Amino acid sequence: MKVGLVVPQFGTNATKENLITFMQLAEREGFESLWVYDRMLYPLNPQQPYPGTPDKREWPEFFKNNLDPLTTLAFIAANTTKTNLGTCIIDIVFHNPITLAKEFTAIDILSEGRTICGFGIGWSKDEYLAANIPYEKRGERANEILQAMKKVWTEDIVEFNGDFYKIPKSIIGPKPIQKPHPKILLGGFSPKTFERMAKYGNGYIGVLTGSFEYFHNLIKMFNDSIEKSSRTRKDFDLTILTYPYLMKSSSEKKSNRSPMIGETIDEIGSDLSKLKSSEVDRVILAVNAEKDYDVNETIEFVKELRKFCQ
C-alpha cells in the first residue's frame, strides 16, 4: 500500500519554512506522494454542521488558516523531483473547466508528469453562496466540467456545448505530459459519486471517518460501481485520506476509539493494516500544522506508521 502525506498547508503553522522542510524530508524518506486539500472559507455561522459532527456547529479550527491548494501544489512541484503531487480534493464546481484544466496542465508539465487530480463537488452551502454557484444540480454541473476538462486535455480542436458550460471551437494548449491526461480520482459519499467515477474517473478518494462499518460500505459501493461498468478493478485507484492522531494524555482517552486515533503507534497501525487488507492502493496521512506542530516530529511519526503499510 502506497503512502502519501498531506503537507503543512492548513493550520497556524502552515508557513513557507515548514512547507519546504516538510517536502524535502518527505521526498528524502521516499514517501510516494504529497497532497493538498481545499477550503474556501470558515463561516462564522455555518448553514450546515461539519460532516461527521451533527451536534457541532463549529468547523475545525485549522480551517481558519490555509494556503491556496493549486498555488501550493505548484510550489511543491518546483521544490521536489520524484514524489507524485495530488489534490485531496479540489471542489471543481467552484472553478471554470478551462482554467482548472490549464492549471493542472501547468503543474503536470512543471513537475514532469507527477500530478494526480483529486476532485469533488463540495457540500458547504456557504461556499456555494460565496462562489455564486447554485447548490442545485451540482452533480450535473460536475459531470459537464469533467467532460470539458478531458476535452481540453486531449483534443487538438476543443469544442463543448453543455447546459452549464460552452467552449467555442478553439485550440487550447499545451497538453499535459501524462497521457491521455493526469489520473482523475473522485471523492464523495453518495452512489452518484461512484457512478461518476466509473464513467469519468480513474479511481476513488475517500476519507476514513466514523466507523470501519461505514468505511466498508463505501468500499462496497466502490466495487459495485466497477462491476456495473465495462472496466475492471485494475483500472481504478483506491485512495483513502486519514487523520492519524496519537493521544498524549489520559483526558483524551475514550471508551470507543475512532479509527486512526490511538494511545500507541501500534493501535493506529492496526487501522492501517485493516486498510491494507481491504485492498486500498494508497493511504494519505494528514497531520495539520496546528499549535505545537513540529515538522521533524511529524515525519518521524508518519515513518513509524508507514511500517504497517508495507
CORKAZI-V666616 format. One record per residue. N is the residue number from 1. RES is the residue in one small letter. PHI is phi as a letter, one per 40 degrees, with the letter a starting at -180 (NA if undefined). PSI is psi in radians with two decimals (* if undefined). OMEGA is omega as a letter, one per 40 degrees, with the letter a starting at -180 (999 if undefined). Layout:
((N/RES/PHI/PSI/OMEGA) (N/RES/PHI/PSI/OMEGA))
This chain:
((1/m/NA/2.15/i) (2/k/c/2.65/a) (3/v/b/2.12/i) (4/g/b/2.85/a) (5/l/b/2.42/i) (6/v/c/2.29/a) (7/v/c/2.84/i) (8/p/c/1.35/a) (9/q/b/-0.43/a) (10/f/b/2.40/i) (11/g/h/2.98/a) (12/t/c/-0.33/i) (13/n/b/0.40/i) (14/a/c/1.44/a) (15/t/b/2.87/i) (16/k/d/-0.75/a) (17/e/c/-0.80/i) (18/n/c/-0.67/a) (19/l/c/-0.81/a) (20/i/c/-0.84/a) (21/t/c/-0.75/a) (22/f/c/-0.88/a) (23/m/c/-0.63/i) (24/q/c/-0.74/i) (25/l/c/-0.74/a) (26/a/c/-0.73/i) (27/e/c/-0.71/i) (28/r/c/-0.64/a) (29/e/c/-0.05/i) (30/g/g/0.43/i) (31/f/c/2.49/a) (32/e/c/-0.59/a) (33/s/a/2.76/i) (34/l/b/2.46/a) (35/w/b/2.64/i) (36/v/b/2.73/i) (37/y/b/3.14/a) (38/d/b/2.35/i) (39/r/a/2.07/a) (40/m/c/-0.73/a) (41/l/a/3.01/i) (42/y/b/1.67/a) (43/p/c/2.37/i) (44/l/c/-0.48/i) (45/n/b/1.29/a) (46/p/c/2.50/i) (47/q/c/-0.42/a) (48/q/b/2.60/i) (49/p/c/2.82/i) (50/y/c/2.36/a) (51/p/d/2.41/a) (52/g/g/-0.16/i) (53/t/b/1.20/a) (54/p/c/-0.38/a) (55/d/c/0.17/a) (56/k/b/2.03/a) (57/r/c/-0.52/a) (58/e/c/2.51/i) (59/w/c/2.90/i) (60/p/d/2.44/a) (61/e/d/-0.63/a) (62/f/c/-0.21/i) (63/f/c/-0.28/a) (64/k/c/-0.35/a) (65/n/b/1.89/a) (66/n/a/2.51/i) (67/l/c/2.51/i) (68/d/d/2.29/a) (69/p/c/-0.83/a) (70/l/c/-0.60/i) (71/t/c/-0.75/i) (72/t/c/-0.72/a) (73/l/c/-0.67/i) (74/a/c/-0.66/i) (75/f/c/-0.70/i) (76/i/c/-0.71/i) (77/a/d/-0.66/a) (78/a/c/-0.28/a) (79/n/b/0.20/i) (80/t/b/2.91/a) (81/t/b/-0.32/a) (82/k/b/-0.63/a) (83/t/c/2.52/i) (84/n/c/2.74/a) (85/l/b/2.15/a) (86/g/b/2.92/i) (87/t/b/2.29/a) (88/c/b/1.15/e) (89/i/a/3.01/i) (90/i/c/2.28/i) (91/d/c/1.72/a) (92/i/c/-0.47/a) (93/v/c/-0.21/i) (94/f/c/0.09/a) (95/h/b/2.68/i) (96/n/c/2.34/a) (97/p/c/-0.64/i) (98/i/c/-0.85/a) (99/t/c/-0.78/a) (100/l/c/-0.73/i) (101/a/c/-0.73/a) (102/k/c/-0.60/i) (103/e/c/-0.78/i) (104/f/c/-0.60/i) (105/t/c/-0.80/a) (106/a/c/-0.77/i) (107/i/c/-0.66/i) (108/d/c/-0.72/i) (109/i/c/-0.82/a) (110/l/c/-0.43/i) (111/s/c/0.00/a) (112/e/g/0.79/i) (113/g/g/0.68/a) (114/r/b/0.23/a) (115/t/c/2.41/i) (116/i/b/2.24/a) (117/c/b/1.81/i) (118/g/c/2.09/a) (119/f/b/2.59/i) (120/g/a/-3.11/a) (121/i/b/0.05/i) (122/g/g/3.00/a) (123/w/a/-0.27/a) (124/s/c/2.07/i) (125/k/c/-0.47/i) (126/d/c/-0.69/i) (127/e/c/-0.64/i) (128/y/c/-0.72/i) (129/l/c/-0.80/a) (130/a/c/-0.56/a) (131/a/c/-0.13/a) (132/n/g/0.70/i) (133/i/b/2.29/i) (134/p/c/2.42/i) (135/y/c/-0.53/i) (136/e/c/2.59/i) (137/k/f/0.50/a) (138/r/c/-0.55/i) (139/g/c/-0.76/i) (140/e/c/-0.67/i) (141/r/c/-0.75/i) (142/a/c/-0.70/i) (143/n/d/-0.75/i) (144/e/c/-0.70/i) (145/i/c/-0.77/a) (146/l/c/-0.74/i) (147/q/c/-0.79/a) (148/a/c/-0.74/i) (149/m/c/-0.71/a) (150/k/c/-0.58/i) (151/k/c/-0.77/i) (152/v/d/-0.66/a) (153/w/c/-0.49/a) (154/t/b/-0.35/a) (155/e/b/2.40/i) (156/d/c/-0.73/i) (157/i/b/2.00/a) (158/v/c/2.27/i) (159/e/a/2.36/a) (160/f/a/2.37/a) (161/n/b/1.36/a) (162/g/b/-3.11/i) (163/d/c/-0.51/a) (164/f/b/-0.48/a) (165/y/b/2.48/i) (166/k/b/2.41/i) (167/i/b/2.00/i) (168/p/c/2.71/a) (169/k/d/2.05/a) (170/s/a/2.79/i) (171/i/c/2.16/a) (172/i/b/1.80/a) (173/g/b/2.96/e) (174/p/c/3.13/i) (175/k/b/2.76/i) (176/p/c/2.74/i) (177/i/c/-0.76/a) (178/q/c/2.40/a) (179/k/b/2.42/e) (180/p/c/-0.32/i) (181/h/a/2.92/i) (182/p/d/2.62/a) (183/k/c/2.37/i) (184/i/b/2.06/i) (185/l/b/2.30/a) (186/l/b/2.37/a) (187/g/b/2.69/a) (188/g/i/3.14/a) (189/f/b/-0.03/a) (190/s/c/2.80/i) (191/p/d/-0.57/i) (192/k/c/-0.60/i) (193/t/d/-0.79/a) (194/f/c/-0.56/i) (195/e/c/-0.74/i) (196/r/c/-0.72/i) (197/m/c/-0.81/a) (198/a/c/-0.51/a) (199/k/c/-0.69/a) (200/y/b/-0.23/a) (201/g/b/-3.11/i) (202/n/b/0.17/i) (203/g/i/3.11/a) (204/y/b/2.48/i) (205/i/b/1.94/a) (206/g/b/3.11/i) (207/v/b/2.30/i) (208/l/c/1.66/i) (209/t/b/2.74/i) (210/g/g/-2.44/a) (211/s/c/2.85/i) (212/f/c/-0.45/i) (213/e/c/-0.76/i) (214/y/c/-0.71/i) (215/f/d/-0.79/a) (216/h/c/-0.49/i) (217/n/c/-0.67/i) (218/l/c/-0.72/i) (219/i/c/-0.67/i) (220/k/c/-0.77/i) (221/m/c/-0.66/i) (222/f/d/-0.89/a) (223/n/c/-0.68/i) (224/d/c/-0.69/a) (225/s/c/-0.60/i) (226/i/c/-0.73/i) (227/e/c/-0.57/a) (228/k/c/-0.24/a) (229/s/c/3.13/i) (230/s/c/0.17/a) (231/r/b/3.04/a) (232/t/b/2.96/a) (233/r/d/-0.61/a) (234/k/c/-0.23/i) (235/d/c/-0.10/a) (236/f/b/2.48/i) (237/d/b/2.18/i) (238/l/b/1.93/a) (239/t/b/2.39/a) (240/i/b/2.17/i) (241/l/c/2.33/i) (242/t/b/2.79/i) (243/y/b/1.39/a) (244/p/c/2.42/a) (245/y/a/2.15/i) (246/l/c/1.99/a) (247/m/c/2.37/a) (248/k/b/-0.15/a) (249/s/a/2.76/a) (250/s/c/-0.44/a) (251/s/c/-0.35/a) (252/e/c/-0.25/a) (253/k/c/2.43/i) (254/k/b/2.71/a) (255/s/c/-0.66/i) (256/n/b/1.86/a) (257/r/c/2.34/i) (258/s/c/2.66/i) (259/p/d/2.44/i) (260/m/g/0.19/i) (261/i/b/2.16/a) (262/g/a/2.95/i) (263/e/c/-0.35/a) (264/t/b/2.83/i) (265/i/c/-0.72/a) (266/d/c/-0.62/a) (267/e/c/-0.80/i) (268/i/c/-0.68/i) (269/g/c/-0.55/i) (270/s/c/-0.56/i) (271/d/c/-0.69/i) (272/l/c/-0.64/i) (273/s/c/-0.64/i) (274/k/c/-0.69/i) (275/l/c/-0.77/a) (276/k/c/-0.74/i) (277/s/c/-0.32/i) (278/s/c/0.18/i) (279/e/g/0.59/i) (280/v/c/2.32/a) (281/d/c/-0.59/a) (282/r/a/2.40/i) (283/v/b/2.43/i) (284/i/b/2.22/i) (285/l/b/2.13/a) (286/a/b/2.05/i) (287/v/b/1.88/a) (288/n/c/2.62/a) (289/a/c/1.14/a) (290/e/c/-2.86/a) (291/k/d/2.40/i) (292/d/g/0.28/i) (293/y/c/2.39/i) (294/d/b/2.16/a) (295/v/c/-0.86/a) (296/n/c/-0.72/i) (297/e/c/-0.69/a) (298/t/c/-0.77/i) (299/i/c/-0.73/i) (300/e/c/-0.68/i) (301/f/c/-0.86/a) (302/v/c/-0.46/i) (303/k/c/-0.70/i) (304/e/c/-0.71/a) (305/l/c/-0.57/a) (306/r/c/-0.49/a) (307/k/d/-0.49/a) (308/f/c/-0.14/a) (309/c/b/-0.13/a) (310/q/c/*/999))
